[in-house]
Amino acid sequence: MIRVKLTPEQQKELERYRGQASSENSEKAFMVLLNQEGLSAVKIAKKLQRNPHTVRDWLKRYIKDGLSGLKRS
């Protein structure tokens, strides 16, 4: 199971990013925030009507690269 642990600074950064980013990037930040709250990739996927694999992929990208991992290259 993937579990993101955010520092208070990272949480604030994601919350700010959510408000400023495109809706697509905002949703990715929301995925990370929901995971931090304890929701699994499967539950996040159900809530956002996404594939669990997609959610896991974005969580892994965030863990590896931080906020820049949520942007498409």
C-alpha positions as CSV (number, residue, x, y, z in Angstrom):
1,M,0.0,0.0,0.0
2,I,1.3,3.5,-0.9
3,R,1.2,6.0,2.0
4,V,2.4,9.5,1.5
5,K,3.6,11.3,4.6
6,L,3.7,15.0,4.3
7,T,5.4,17.6,6.4
8,P,3.2,20.6,7.3
9,E,5.1,22.6,4.7
10,Q,4.5,20.1,2.0
11,Q,0.8,20.0,2.9
12,K,0.5,23.7,2.7
13,E,2.4,23.7,-0.6
14,L,-0.1,21.1,-2.1
15,E,-3.1,23.1,-0.8
16,R,-1.7,26.2,-2.4
17,Y,-1.0,24.3,-5.6
18,R,-4.5,23.0,-5.7
19,G,-5.9,26.5,-5.7
20,Q,-3.5,27.8,-8.4
21,A,-3.1,24.8,-10.8
22,S,-5.2,23.6,-13.7
23,S,-8.0,21.4,-12.8
24,E,-6.0,18.3,-13.9
25,N,-3.0,19.2,-11.7
26,S,-5.3,20.3,-8.9
27,E,-6.9,16.8,-8.9
28,K,-3.4,15.2,-8.6
29,A,-2.6,17.3,-5.6
30,F,-6.0,16.4,-4.1
31,M,-5.1,12.7,-4.6
32,V,-1.9,13.2,-2.5
33,L,-3.8,15.1,0.2
34,L,-6.5,12.4,0.4
35,N,-3.8,9.7,0.7
36,Q,-2.1,11.7,3.5
37,E,-5.5,11.7,5.3
38,G,-5.5,7.9,5.2
39,L,-7.5,7.0,2.0
40,S,-6.1,4.2,-0.1
41,A,-5.6,4.5,-3.8
42,V,-8.7,2.4,-4.4
43,K,-10.9,4.7,-2.2
44,I,-9.4,7.8,-3.9
45,A,-10.0,6.3,-7.3
46,K,-13.7,5.6,-6.4
47,K,-14.2,9.1,-5.0
48,L,-12.7,10.8,-8.1
49,Q,-13.9,8.2,-10.6
50,R,-10.4,7.3,-11.7
51,N,-8.6,4.0,-12.2
52,P,-6.7,2.9,-9.1
53,H,-3.6,2.3,-11.2
54,T,-3.7,6.0,-12.2
55,V,-4.0,7.2,-8.6
56,R,-1.1,4.9,-7.6
57,D,1.0,6.2,-10.4
58,W,0.5,9.9,-9.4
59,L,1.2,9.1,-5.7
60,K,4.5,7.3,-6.7
61,R,5.5,10.3,-8.9
62,Y,4.8,12.6,-6.0
63,I,6.9,10.5,-3.6
64,K,9.8,10.4,-6.1
65,D,9.8,14.0,-7.4
66,G,7.6,16.1,-5.2
67,L,5.3,18.7,-6.7
68,S,7.2,18.6,-10.0
69,G,6.2,14.9,-10.3
70,L,2.5,15.9,-10.6
71,K,3.2,17.9,-13.8
72,R,3.1,16.2,-17.2
73,S,6.5,16.5,-18.9
